[in-house]
């Protein structure tokens, strides 16, 4: 990709980049500045006294903001984004997650390698211990794969252990996955996940609120966890000790009004102690993909698949081709079973068997006299 010209982007986006590069400004101070002045452009028009009227802005930060007005760093950053195929997503953009925008302290600007699609609004985060067991890896991959096949985007943090397994499970299932990175997108952390990062960008996106050259440091990881939960309808914790960073994500999720789920382990498993504590305190225990989709049903809006079909209930996401075909013939008004034939040449016995399966899945209801109706959602 050729270098982008800073003049090709809006002045406000340019100033958001400029703000992200100011030394000493993290998410909290940036949020305070934008709340006070309304826009990044207004921040850089403010004088020193106005900047210092914000309690979190100290003289050193105020001086750095003033110096950043003309240092050219933002223009260079944008050109670097262009060379590396990285796009910029300011809050308010049509590509910016609606759910994330509604959280407390959402990032004002996201760096993105890959593509964000409308279907990514239907997303679930899977996080857990970096030092996971074989059981934890298997559960993360199984859950991610099953949800991805159901059309759910998997969100995680590209970390070692459960995060990597969640991304891998989604990719192997042919689904979409998004990695929220703590450092800037010039750095892949941990470095051994460089190839995985390339695959994720091809089947989803890498996101970060950090400028390109910012390297990994401990304080960035808890900050990025609020983005993981903010992008998601719910968060699944797979193996987390009592000091696991995954528990930070669960706390962010609860504060943001997201559902939190925990996968149980052996009762004497140290890597599952955090999960067991969550379950003891009322977080739902999950056994598989069905549990997650059922729990999230009230939060999910109708989803349009690539085929053009509109899915009204998350239970529909797990249907096979024949089940979907039959369900699409059933309406919310009672109709006789005989009126459903022919369904692409299905034999009557196949139709009746499929209707029985759909009834067991609570998607249709049989009525007296051989009538059938679609279940209300």
C-alpha positions as CSV (number, residue, x, y, z in Angstrom):
1,X,0.0,0.0,0.0
2,X,1.3,3.4,-0.9
3,X,2.0,6.0,1.7
4,X,-1.1,8.0,2.8
5,X,-1.1,11.7,2.6
6,X,-2.2,13.3,5.9
7,X,-4.3,15.7,3.9
8,X,-6.4,12.7,2.8
9,X,-7.9,12.3,6.3
10,X,-10.0,14.6,8.3
11,X,-8.4,17.3,10.6
12,X,-10.1,15.7,13.6
13,X,-8.6,12.2,12.9
14,X,-5.2,13.8,12.4
15,X,-5.5,15.5,15.8
16,X,-6.7,12.2,17.4
17,X,-3.4,10.6,16.1
18,X,-1.5,13.6,17.4
19,X,-3.2,13.2,20.8
20,X,-2.3,9.5,21.0
21,X,1.3,10.4,20.4
22,X,1.6,13.0,23.2
23,X,3.9,11.6,26.0
24,X,2.1,11.1,29.3
25,X,-1.4,10.8,27.8
26,X,-3.1,7.5,28.4
27,X,-6.8,6.5,28.0
28,X,-7.9,8.3,31.1
29,X,-6.3,11.7,30.4
30,X,-7.4,11.5,26.8
31,X,-10.9,10.8,27.9
32,X,-10.8,13.8,30.3
33,X,-9.5,16.1,27.6
34,X,-12.1,15.0,25.0
35,X,-14.9,15.3,27.6
36,X,-13.8,18.8,28.5
37,X,-13.1,20.2,25.0
38,X,-15.3,18.0,22.9
39,X,-12.8,17.3,20.1
40,X,-9.1,16.6,19.6
41,X,-8.9,19.7,17.4
42,X,-10.2,21.8,20.3
43,X,-7.6,20.2,22.7
44,X,-4.8,21.6,20.5
45,X,-6.4,25.0,20.3
46,X,-6.6,25.3,24.1
47,X,-4.1,27.5,25.9
48,X,-2.1,26.3,28.9
49,X,-4.5,27.7,31.5
50,X,-7.4,25.9,29.9
51,X,-5.5,22.6,29.8
52,X,-4.3,22.9,33.4
53,X,-7.9,23.4,34.5
54,X,-8.3,19.6,34.1
55,X,-7.1,17.9,37.3
56,X,-5.5,15.0,35.5
57,X,-3.4,17.3,33.2
58,X,-0.1,18.3,34.9
59,X,2.3,21.0,33.6
60,X,4.5,18.5,31.9
61,X,1.6,17.1,29.9
62,X,0.3,20.5,29.1
63,X,3.7,21.5,27.7
64,X,3.8,18.3,25.7
65,X,0.4,19.0,24.1
66,X,1.6,22.5,23.1
67,X,4.8,21.1,21.6
68,X,2.9,18.4,19.6
69,X,1.0,21.1,17.6
70,X,3.8,21.5,15.2
71,X,6.2,18.6,15.6
72,X,5.1,16.6,12.5
73,X,4.8,13.3,14.4
74,X,1.2,12.7,13.6
75,X,1.8,13.2,9.8
76,X,4.7,10.8,10.0
77,X,2.5,8.3,11.9
78,X,-0.2,8.4,9.2
79,X,2.3,7.9,6.4
80,X,3.6,4.9,8.3
81,X,0.1,3.5,8.6
82,X,-0.3,3.8,4.9
83,X,2.9,1.9,4.2
84,X,1.9,-0.9,6.5
85,X,-1.7,-1.2,5.4
86,X,-3.1,0.0,8.7
87,X,-6.3,1.9,8.8
88,X,-7.5,4.4,11.4
89,X,-11.0,4.1,13.0
90,X,-12.0,7.2,15.0
91,X,-14.9,6.9,17.5
92,X,-18.0,8.0,15.5
93,X,-16.9,6.2,12.4
94,X,-19.3,3.8,10.8
95,X,-16.6,1.1,11.3
96,X,-16.3,1.8,15.1
97,X,-18.1,-0.8,17.2
98,X,-21.5,0.5,18.4
99,X,-21.1,-1.6,21.6
100,X,-17.6,-0.3,22.4
101,X,-18.7,3.3,21.8
102,X,-21.3,2.9,24.5
103,X,-18.8,1.8,27.2
104,X,-17.1,4.0,29.8
105,X,-13.8,5.5,28.4
106,X,-13.9,4.0,24.9
107,X,-10.8,4.6,22.8
108,X,-11.0,7.7,20.8
109,X,-9.1,6.1,18.0
110,X,-8.3,2.5,17.0
111,X,-5.5,1.3,14.7
112,X,-6.7,-1.6,12.5
113,X,-4.9,-4.1,10.4
114,X,-7.5,-6.2,8.5
115,X,-11.2,-5.4,8.2
116,X,-14.1,-4.8,10.5
117,X,-17.4,-5.9,9.2
118,X,-21.0,-5.3,10.4
119,X,-21.3,-8.9,11.4
120,X,-18.6,-8.4,14.0
121,X,-21.3,-6.8,16.2
122,X,-22.2,-10.5,16.9
123,X,-19.1,-11.2,18.9
124,X,-18.0,-13.2,22.0
125,X,-14.7,-12.9,23.8
126,X,-12.8,-15.9,25.0
127,X,-9.9,-15.3,27.4
128,X,-8.0,-17.1,30.1
129,X,-4.7,-18.1,31.5
130,X,-1.4,-17.9,29.6
131,X,-0.3,-21.0,31.5
132,X,-3.2,-23.3,30.6
133,X,-3.6,-27.0,30.7
134,X,-4.4,-29.3,27.8
135,X,-8.0,-29.3,28.9
136,X,-8.1,-25.5,28.8
137,X,-6.7,-25.4,25.3
138,X,-9.1,-28.0,24.1
139,X,-12.1,-26.2,25.6
140,X,-11.0,-22.8,24.2
141,X,-10.6,-24.2,20.7
142,X,-13.9,-26.2,20.9
143,X,-15.9,-23.2,22.1
144,X,-14.3,-20.8,19.6
145,X,-14.8,-23.2,16.7
146,X,-18.4,-23.9,17.5
147,X,-19.3,-20.2,18.0
148,X,-17.4,-19.3,14.8
149,X,-19.3,-21.9,12.8
150,X,-22.5,-20.4,14.2
151,X,-21.5,-17.0,12.7
152,X,-20.1,-15.5,15.9
153,X,-16.9,-13.4,15.7
154,X,-14.3,-14.4,18.4
155,X,-12.5,-11.7,20.3
156,X,-9.4,-12.3,22.3
157,X,-6.0,-10.7,23.1
158,X,-3.4,-12.6,21.1
159,X,-1.7,-13.7,24.3
160,X,-0.1,-17.1,24.9
161,X,-2.3,-19.9,26.1
162,X,-6.1,-19.6,26.0
163,X,-6.1,-16.4,23.8
164,X,-4.1,-18.1,21.1
165,X,-6.3,-21.2,21.2
166,X,-9.4,-19.1,20.9
167,X,-8.1,-17.4,17.8
168,X,-6.9,-20.7,16.4
169,X,-10.2,-22.4,17.0
170,X,-12.0,-19.7,15.1
171,X,-9.6,-19.7,12.2
172,X,-9.7,-23.5,11.9
173,X,-13.5,-23.3,11.7
174,X,-13.3,-20.8,8.9
175,X,-14.7,-18.0,11.1
176,X,-13.8,-14.5,11.9
177,X,-11.7,-13.4,14.9
178,X,-10.4,-10.1,16.2
179,X,-7.2,-9.7,18.3
180,X,-7.0,-6.7,20.6
181,X,-3.3,-5.9,21.0
182,X,-1.8,-4.0,23.9
183,X,1.3,-2.6,22.0
184,X,1.2,-0.8,18.7
185,X,0.6,-2.8,15.5
186,X,4.3,-2.5,14.5
187,X,5.0,-5.0,17.3
188,X,3.5,-8.5,17.6
189,X,3.5,-9.6,21.2
190,X,4.4,-12.3,22.0
191,X,6.7,-12.5,19.0
192,X,6.1,-16.2,18.4
193,X,2.5,-15.2,17.4
194,X,3.7,-13.3,14.3
195,X,2.3,-15.9,11.9
196,X,-0.9,-16.2,13.9
197,X,-1.3,-12.4,13.7
198,X,-1.0,-12.5,9.9
199,X,-3.8,-15.2,9.7
200,X,-6.0,-13.1,12.0
201,X,-5.6,-10.0,9.9
202,X,-6.6,-12.0,6.8
203,X,-9.8,-13.4,8.5
204,X,-10.7,-10.5,10.8
205,X,-8.6,-7.8,12.3
206,X,-5.8,-6.8,14.7
207,X,-6.9,-3.7,16.7
208,X,-4.9,-1.5,19.1
209,X,-5.4,1.9,20.7
210,X,-1.6,2.3,21.0
211,X,0.5,4.2,18.5
212,X,2.4,2.1,16.0
213,X,5.8,2.1,17.7
214,X,4.6,1.6,21.3
215,X,6.2,-1.5,22.7
216,X,4.6,-4.0,25.1
217,X,4.7,-3.0,28.8
218,X,2.7,-4.3,31.7
219,X,0.3,-1.4,32.2
220,X,-1.1,-1.7,28.6
221,X,-2.6,-5.1,29.1
222,X,-5.2,-4.2,31.7
223,X,-6.1,-1.2,29.6
224,X,-6.7,-3.2,26.5
225,X,-8.9,-5.7,28.4
226,X,-11.7,-3.1,28.5
227,X,-11.7,-3.1,24.7
228,X,-11.9,-6.9,24.5
229,X,-15.0,-6.9,26.7
230,X,-16.4,-3.8,25.1
231,X,-16.5,-5.3,21.7
232,X,-18.3,-8.4,22.9
233,X,-21.8,-9.4,23.8
234,X,-20.4,-11.7,26.4
235,X,-17.0,-12.9,27.8
236,X,-16.1,-16.5,28.4
237,X,-13.4,-17.3,30.9
238,X,-11.5,-20.5,30.3
239,X,-9.1,-21.4,33.0
240,X,-8.1,-18.4,35.2
241,X,-6.1,-18.6,38.4
242,X,-7.0,-16.1,41.1
243,X,-4.4,-13.6,39.9
244,X,-5.1,-14.1,36.2
245,X,-5.4,-11.0,34.0
246,X,-8.5,-12.7,32.5
247,X,-10.3,-11.8,35.7
248,X,-9.6,-8.1,34.9
249,X,-11.5,-8.7,31.6
250,X,-14.4,-10.2,33.5
251,X,-14.6,-7.2,35.8
252,X,-14.6,-4.8,32.9
253,X,-17.3,-6.9,31.3
254,X,-19.5,-6.7,34.4
255,X,-19.0,-3.0,34.7
256,X,-20.0,-2.6,31.0
257,X,-23.1,-4.7,31.5
258,X,-21.8,-7.7,29.5
259,X,-22.6,-11.3,30.3
260,X,-19.8,-13.3,31.8
261,X,-19.5,-17.1,31.6
262,X,-17.1,-19.5,33.2
263,X,-15.9,-22.9,32.1
264,X,-15.5,-25.2,35.1
265,X,-12.4,-27.3,35.6
266,X,-11.5,-30.0,38.1
267,X,-12.4,-28.8,41.6
268,X,-8.8,-29.1,42.7
269,X,-7.4,-27.4,39.6
270,X,-5.3,-24.3,40.4
271,X,-5.7,-22.9,36.9
272,X,-9.5,-23.0,37.3
273,X,-9.7,-21.4,40.7
274,X,-10.7,-18.0,39.3
275,X,-13.4,-19.6,37.2
276,X,-14.7,-21.6,40.2
277,X,-14.8,-18.4,42.3
278,X,-16.8,-16.7,39.5
279,X,-19.3,-19.6,39.4
280,X,-19.6,-19.6,43.2
281,X,-20.4,-15.9,43.0
282,X,-23.2,-16.3,40.4
283,X,-21.5,-16.3,37.0
284,X,-23.2,-18.9,34.7
285,X,-21.4,-22.1,34.2
286,X,-21.3,-23.1,30.6
287,X,-20.9,-26.6,29.1
288,X,-20.8,-25.7,25.4
289,X,-21.9,-23.4,22.6
290,X,-25.6,-24.0,23.1
291,X,-25.4,-22.6,26.6
292,X,-23.7,-19.4,25.3
293,X,-26.1,-18.8,22.5
294,X,-29.2,-19.4,24.7
295,X,-27.9,-17.0,27.3
296,X,-27.1,-14.3,24.8
297,X,-30.4,-14.6,22.9
298,X,-32.1,-11.6,24.5
299,X,-29.1,-9.4,23.5
300,X,-28.9,-10.5,19.9
301,X,-30.5,-8.6,17.1
302,X,-31.5,-10.4,13.9
303,X,-28.4,-11.3,11.9
304,X,-28.1,-11.2,8.1
305,X,-26.0,-14.0,6.7
306,X,-23.9,-13.8,3.6
307,X,-26.6,-15.8,1.8
308,X,-29.1,-13.0,2.5
309,X,-31.1,-15.1,5.1
310,X,-32.1,-13.2,8.3
311,X,-31.5,-15.2,11.4
312,X,-34.0,-14.3,14.1
313,X,-32.8,-16.5,17.0
314,X,-29.3,-17.6,18.0
315,X,-30.6,-21.2,18.1
316,X,-30.9,-21.0,14.3
317,X,-27.1,-20.4,14.0
318,X,-26.5,-24.1,14.7
319,X,-28.9,-25.6,12.2
320,X,-27.7,-27.7,9.3
321,X,-28.7,-26.9,5.7
322,X,-31.9,-29.1,5.7
323,X,-33.1,-27.8,9.1
324,X,-32.6,-24.2,7.9
325,X,-34.5,-25.0,4.6
326,X,-37.5,-26.5,6.5
327,X,-37.5,-23.8,9.1
328,X,-37.7,-21.1,6.5
329,X,-40.9,-22.6,5.2
330,X,-42.6,-22.3,8.6
331,X,-44.4,-19.0,9.4
332,X,-45.8,-17.5,12.5
333,X,-49.2,-18.3,11.3
334,X,-50.4,-21.9,11.7
335,X,-50.1,-24.0,8.5
336,X,-50.7,-27.6,7.8
337,X,-47.6,-29.8,7.5
338,X,-48.8,-31.0,4.0
339,X,-48.6,-27.4,2.8
340,X,-44.8,-27.4,3.4
341,X,-44.2,-30.0,0.7
342,X,-42.4,-30.1,-1.6
343,X,-39.3,-28.6,0.1
344,X,-36.6,-29.0,-2.6
345,X,-37.6,-32.6,-3.1
346,X,-37.6,-33.7,0.6
347,X,-39.4,-36.9,1.2
348,X,-42.4,-36.6,3.6
349,X,-40.5,-38.7,6.2
350,X,-37.5,-36.4,6.0
351,X,-39.8,-33.4,6.5
352,X,-41.5,-34.9,9.5
353,X,-38.2,-35.9,11.1
354,X,-36.7,-32.5,10.6
355,X,-39.8,-30.8,12.1
356,X,-39.4,-33.1,15.1
357,X,-35.8,-31.9,15.5
358,X,-36.8,-28.2,15.1
359,X,-39.5,-28.8,17.7
360,X,-37.0,-30.3,20.1
361,X,-34.8,-27.2,19.5
362,X,-37.9,-25.0,20.4
363,X,-37.9,-23.3,17.0
364,X,-41.3,-24.6,15.9
365,X,-44.5,-25.8,17.7
366,X,-46.8,-28.6,16.6
367,X,-50.5,-27.9,16.9
368,X,-53.5,-30.3,16.9
369,X,-54.7,-31.4,13.5
370,X,-51.3,-31.6,11.9
371,X,-50.6,-27.9,12.0
372,X,-47.2,-26.3,12.7
373,X,-46.2,-22.7,13.7
374,X,-42.9,-21.0,14.2
375,X,-42.1,-20.4,17.9
376,X,-42.1,-16.8,19.1
377,X,-38.7,-15.4,20.1
